[in-house]
């Protein structure tokens, strides 16, 4: 029977599981990584793993959400650094694109086919919780844009959906065609920005 952990131990072990999960999922993918490997990497018994996460898929969600927290912080910082609405929106989207094309676990999971598996296995309640966090970030982004004078004619739920759609497009660059994906994304950014914040003065 797995022994109990103090609160301090629980926090440290959870952080270690996320750290090692990121490393193993990045190297082997979700489907090829086992709970045994994750437990051993974190220095705990396999039975103890389930005190922290109900499955390796739920651990993977936690790893992705930690990554998304960094992305969201970078996006809001990029938007906040620009003086006008349109340049703020574009800087935010370009920051997101840069992150996704860099050291992004979500892209690796997409390439291995594991992202679709993850979405199917974590359950609707867990996905709903994930989407609520997206809506909170979208609301913060809209407020930032309003402070810069944007009209912002959408509510946070719809704006979160728009941002998610742009991310999904990035995840399907091959299907769109690499030679046109960049220009397509650029044009969509302009259309979305015009719809959300109004046309720029020079349009």
C-alpha positions, 0 to 999 in steps of 0.5 A: 500500500503506498504510504501517505505524503506530506503536503510539501512532498506532494507538491514536490512529487507533482512538480517532478512528475510534470517535469519528467512527464514533459521530458518523456512525452517529448522524447517518446510521445504519449502512447509509448510512455508508460506509467511505470516509466513516469513513476520511476523517473519521479522516484515513486512507486507505480501505485503512488502515481495514481495519488497524483494523476488518474492516468498518464493522459491526465498528467500529459494534460497538466504538462500541456497546461503548464506549457500553455500558461507560459504561452499565455503569459508571453502572448499577453506580454507581447500585446501589452508591449505595443502601443496600438490595438492592431500591433498589439493583436498581431504581436500576440499572435506572432508570439503564439506562433513563434512559441508553437514552432519552437520547443512545443510539446503540443506540436510533437504530440500532433506530429505523433498522432497522440494529440487526438488520442489525448483529446479522446481519452481525458474526458469531456469534464476535463476538456471543459475545465481546460476550455474554461481556463482559455476563456479566462485568458481570452477575457484578459486579452480582450480587456487589454485590447479595450484599454488600448481603445479596441471595440472588441465586438465579441465575448470571451467565449467566442474570442477563446474559440477564435484563438483556439481555431488559429492554434488548430490551424497552426497544428495543421500546417502540412494539410494547408500546405507549408508554402502557403500556411504562413501567408494564410495565417497572416491573412486570417490574423488580419481578418480576425483582428478587423472583426474583433477590434475594428479596422486599422486606421490605414485600412 
